[in-house]
Amino acid sequence: MRTLRQGFTLIELLVVIAIIAILAAILFPVFAQAREKARAITCISNQKQVNLGFLQYVQDYDETYPMGQYVDRGTGIQYTWADMVMPYIKSGNKWAQGGVFTCPSYPDRNQGFQFSPSFDMAPDGPASWNGWDTAPPVTALAQIDQPAQKIFLVEKGRNDASWQWLTWTAWEWDWVDWVGHDLSHCDGAQHLDLNFDCDYTATNASPTWAGCGMHPRYRHTNTTNVSFFDGHTKAFARGQINWCRNIYLPVGYIVKNGWGSWYPY
């Protein structure tokens, strides 16, 4: 005699659903972290290639770094550090999605300068957008003390909806909240994080270039990729960067006005 099979009871179904929900809650964040880790690896690889492009440029130009931007007086064409470094990097258009100048974790894939050199190392040239018409001195490799500890390239926050600032700020008041231009306050105290760590969004127009676009962004699971003057690139967790040790350049420190051009004195 055949017997009818009983179906699952409501309690059994609820138990199965609960187990699936628990597994999903555990695994989905793991998958997201794994995906972000893969993006961070791609980002650090791209950033290292750009940094090595700078080093090749330096070797070809009497061990000096390029300016952040300048305007050719003859043609009126504006050139940026990316234009000057591009010939040393073989990875397609510098603004193309997936190109070496981009990071997969950046919120706007089409926006340029997703990682950039230090503001103090790449000043604006003559006839720059802010009206200063005095050529800044280019920075020589010999001016960099402890190149294995000094940060050159960082990946930055998103500036705004349409464009990105082409350098990151090394200003003291953005890092340690006062100005000294010497090592008197570098007494071993840990002057670490920036005042801002953010990306511009359409619903939050307050953090503009000063608040986001010129600061390192810790978007890789609370880490950021940085490149050093000696050529190596590594990830730093929030709180690891020390302004006195990793940012400040006591030799040949460039003094500029608030908008980034060279002060003619």
DAFENLIN-V261324 format. One line per field, one symbol per residue. phi: phi as a letter, one per 20 degrees, with the letter a starting at -180 (. if undefined). A space follows every 50 residues. Layout:
# DAFENLIN-V261324
phi = ???
This chain:
# DAFENLIN-V261324
phi = .fdffefffgffffffffffffffffegffffffffffffffffffffff ffffffggfecllcefffabdfffdmeeddgfffeggecdbmffdffnff eccgeffcfeeelfcbffgfecffeglffenfcdffffeegffeelffde eddcedfffafcbcfecdedfffedcmbdblbdfeedofeedfffcbbcf cfeceffegfecfdcgdeeelmccecddfeoecbedfgnefdffeddfdf dmfeecffdoefffb
